[in-house]
Amino acid sequence: MSARILIIGAGRSSSALINYCFEKSEALGWTVTVADADPAAAAAKVNGHPRGNTAWLDVTKTNDRRDLISRADIVISLLPAHLHIEVAQDCIRLKKHLITASYVSQELYRLGDEARDRELIFMGEMGLDPGVDHMVAMQRINAIRELGGKITAFRSFTGGLIAPESNDNPWGYKFTWNPRNVVLAGQGTTQYLKDGKLKFLPYQRVFSRTWPVHIEGFGDFEAYANRDSLLYRKRYGLEAIPTILRGTIRYPGYCEAWSALVKIGLTNADFPILDSIKITYHEFMEALAPSGSGSVKDRIAQMLDIPTDGPVMKRLVWLGLFRKKRIRMRDATPALILEQLLLTKWKLKPDDKDLIVMQHLIDYELDGKTYRDVADLTMVGQDAEDTAMARLVGLPMGIFARLISEGKIAATGVHIPTMKEVYEPVLKEMEDYGMRITHRTDELTD
């Protein structure tokens, strides 16, 4: 049962994972090494735990990386997705199990046969989204199939938000995840299926098309479509399904205001602004506004076809976009300027609590009637350090590492967590850490 656990990465989402591993280390006989390019960050997370070690690691240094991996039994990689492949290849070579929270690339899937030949378990998409969303989806899909139901529609929405008691800004949002990903959200192909018809949303329309979401006990939200919902048909065994949609949840009003930022050009990451280090936010907005009479705010509102004193403009003004304060960033793109502004405005206060909400809506036919299976998942964080986001990203990986070390996982090769032997114990244990899932079934009538 004893195992040597190597965690690569000591960033924002690592705390809950590292704490879980230490919590289980005595009973399981684990030693836990946290490796990072910033040794101080790793040391802060280990915090002198008697079963913990720290290591400096530049993951591009092949020999250093292999040396660390060679001394582990289970490797948990929190690296950016594009760096997993080299770690995975080392795990194949050195016969080590691998767990990640990132999307599994085709390159990684191609290692499946080699992993099986070496009786290795490679589990990807073991975080929140992707991860817990897969587990809840498959739990409900399989329950419906066991009843004999025919699934006709699948909709899944997830959001990392701020809890109502800490929601003190007009956007209803603060950063608990990678700010760059938030700023660039919605870019690329967005497609889904509705009633057997393929639907595309170009980037400039993604935040203008929203769906209402109601979470019992937390109220009303809105959701915008994720990039490619069609990827999930095969993964969930829903190839013939006529309607499938995955989306991201936000508080009402967020999407309309973010759509305004897109239309203005503030999310563009393709070109640097000339003299950005010298100009003010007001001058930056003047450069983006159409020419004409009236203030910059008036002309921006006119361009967006919205009232100058309406809720969208109030959100833009609150961000500080019209202040006569210097940007002080050299050769910055609009997206980078926006990101740096949001880092200040959307920063968690020490006592802020975040909120994760997830909803799966699955329509199915059974005995001549149509039903909707509704599963709501919620978790509220403790504070700015112990966030629900960090728990829901990190804990599934820690729990899965425990299942491997206890010999409870039979599926070798490269997988995502859609198997019962994975999702049942992981979801059950997550409830001990504050995750709540409620479920109901509604009969649909025409």
C-alpha positions, 0 to 999 in steps of 0.5 A: 500500500505504501507509495511515493507520490510525486506532485509536479506543480505547486500553483493555485490548484495544488493546495487541496491535493497536497493537503489530502495526500498529507492527510492520508500519508500516515495511514497509507505509508506515503511519502509526498514530494512537491516539485516546482520551478519555484522552490519557495512555492513548493516549500510553502505548500509542504509546510514542513510536513514530516512525510513531505519533501520539496524539489526544484524542477524545471520540467524542460530539463529532461534528466532532472525530470526523469530523476524525480519521476524514477523515484516515484510510484505515482506521478500527479502532474499539474503542469499546463496540458502541453507539457504532460506528454513528456512526463507521460513518456517518462512514466512509460519508460520508468513504469510509473502511474500518471494522473492529470486534471487536463484534457487528454490529447490524441498524443497522450491517448496514443500511449494507451497500448504501451501503458497497458503492456506495462500494467500502468494506469494513466488517468487524465481529466481528473479535475473539476471540468473536465473531471467531476463533470464526467463522473456525475454525467456517467453516474446519471447516464448509467442510472437512466440506462439501467432503468431502460430509458432512451436518452434524447438530450444532454445538457451540462453546465459548470461555473466557478463563481463567488459565493453570494455572501462574498459577491460584492462587485457588479460582475459577480465574479472573482478569479479562482482559476487561471485569469488568462483562460477567463479572458480568452474564454469562448475563442475558437470553434463553439458548436453544439447539437439541437434537435438533430441540427448542428449549431455554430456560434462564432466568437462575437456571438458566444456571450450573446446566446445564453441559457437560464440555469436555476440551482436549488438553494442558490438561485438563477444563473446564466450559461454560455456555450463551451467550445465543442460539445460534440466531443462528448457524444462518443465519450458518454456513449451518446453518438445518436443523441439529437441534442447535446450542449455543454456550457459555463455558468455565470451570474446574470448580467455577466455575459452581456457585459463580457460580450461588450468587451469582445465587441470593443476589442478588449479580448484581442490577444493578437496585436500589441498596442503602440506606446501602451506603457505611456497611455492611459486607460482613457486614451486606450478606450479613445483609440478603440471608440468610433470617432465623433462628438461626445465623450469616450463613454458616450461613443462606446455606448453608441457603438454597442447600442446600449444606454450610457447609464445602463448596467453594462456601461456601469460594469465597464466603468467599474473596471476602471476602463475610462480612468485617466490612469497610465497602463504602464505595460510595454507592448501589451495586447488589449487582452493582456491590458484587460487581464492585468486590470481584472487581476486587481478588480477581481481579486479574492479578499482573504475571507472571500468564499468561492462557489462551484455550481454544476448542473446536468439535465438529461432528457429521456424516454421511458414507457411512452413518457418523457422525463428530465433527470436533474442533478445539481452539484454545489460546493462553497469554499472556506476562504481565499486559500481553501477554495472550492475550486482548489478542492474540486480540481485537486481532491479527485486526483488525490482520491484516485491516487489512493485508489491506485495505491490500495489496488482498487483500480483495474483499468490500465491504459489511458482513460478519463473517469467515466468508469464506475470503479472510478466515479462511484468511490471518488464522488462518495468521498468528495461529499466528505469535503463539502461537495453536495449533489442533489437529484430529482426527476421531472416528467415533461409534458408538451 
